[in-house]
Amino acid sequence: MKSSTLTFGAFVLIVGAFITSMSVFTVNQWEQALVLRFGEPVRTENAWPAEQDAGLKFKMPFMDNVVVFDRRNLELDMEPEEILASDQERLLVDAFVRYRVTDVRQFYETLRDRERGEGQMKRIMDSTLRDVLGRVDSNEIISGQRAGLMDEIEAIGNRKAKEDNWGLEIIDVRIRTADLPQQNAERVFNRMRTDRQRESAEKKAQGVKKAITIKAQTDKTVVVTLANAREQSEIIKGDGDGQRNKIYADAYNLDADFYEFYGTMESYRLGLREGTNIVTSPDNDFLSYLSNQHGSD
C-alpha cells in the first residue's frame, strides 16, 4: 500500500513538472516571440519597438505554441548578379541588405519564417537592383558615387514591404563590390582613362585662357595707370614751372639788377665747375661780374 502511494505521488510530480514546463518559456533580450494558439497568433512578447520585456513568460499548455524571431538588425547577403548598365557595360554587383522585423504577427502571417522571408526579399531586391542600376552608366556605379542609387533601392524595397504586409523594415542597402567582368575591364578602364585625360586637357585649356585674360587685363591696367600718372606728373610739373616763372617775374619786377645778378650767378654755378677752362674776350658780357669786382658806381 505504501509503495503504491509513493508511485502515485511520483507520477503526480512528474506530470506536474511536465505541465509546468509546457506552460512557461523564456524570451531573451535579442528575441521577440509570437504565441500561437492552435496555429493562430494571439500575442507577441518583447516586441520591437516597444521597451524590452524579456524573461520568463507563460502560455497555455498543449494549446499554445511559440515561434521566436530576432529582435536585432539582420543582414541579407545577396548573390553576386551581372547587371547591364545604361552604357551597355556588364557589371558583376555584390550587394547586401540590412533589415529588421518590425511586426512579428504580420511577418509570420505573410512570410512565415526568416528563410522564406529572405527568399522573397532576394527576388524583389534583385529585380530592384537591376532596374535602378540599369538606368545609370557603369562609371557612376564603379566610381562609388552611388549613395543616391542605394537610397532609391531602399525606398522601393520598403514600399514593396509595406504594400505586401511583410512586417519588416529595410534599414540599409549597400553595394559591397561592383566589378567589370575580366574580358571587359581593360577596355572600360582605357575608356575611363581617356575620358579623364580629355577632361584634364579641357580644364588646363580653360585655365590657360583664363590666365591670358587676367594677364591682358593686368597689362591694360598697368598701361592706363602709368598714363594717368604721367599725365598727372606733367600737370603738376606745369603748375610748378608756372609758379616758378611767376616768382622769377615778381622778383624781376622788384629789382631788375638783382634778378640779373642772381641769374648770372646761377649760370656761373652751373657752367664754371672746378677745373673748367674758358677762353673768351675781355669785353665778353658773361664774365662782366667777375671782371668788375667793385660793382657798378
RAGI-V81183 format. One record per helix or strand of 2 or more residues. SS is the DSSP state (2 for helix, 1 for strand). FROM is the first residue (numbers start at 1). LEN is the number of residues. If there is no record, write none. Layout:
# RAGI-V81183
ss=<SS SS>
from=<FROM FROM>
len=<LEN LEN>
This chain:
# RAGI-V81183
ss=<2 1 1 1 1 1 1 1 1 2 2 2 2 1 2 2 2>
from=<2 24 31 40 55 64 74 81 90 104 114 138 147 168 182 256 285>
len=<22 4 7 6 4 7 4 4 12 8 20 5 17 13 73 16 7>
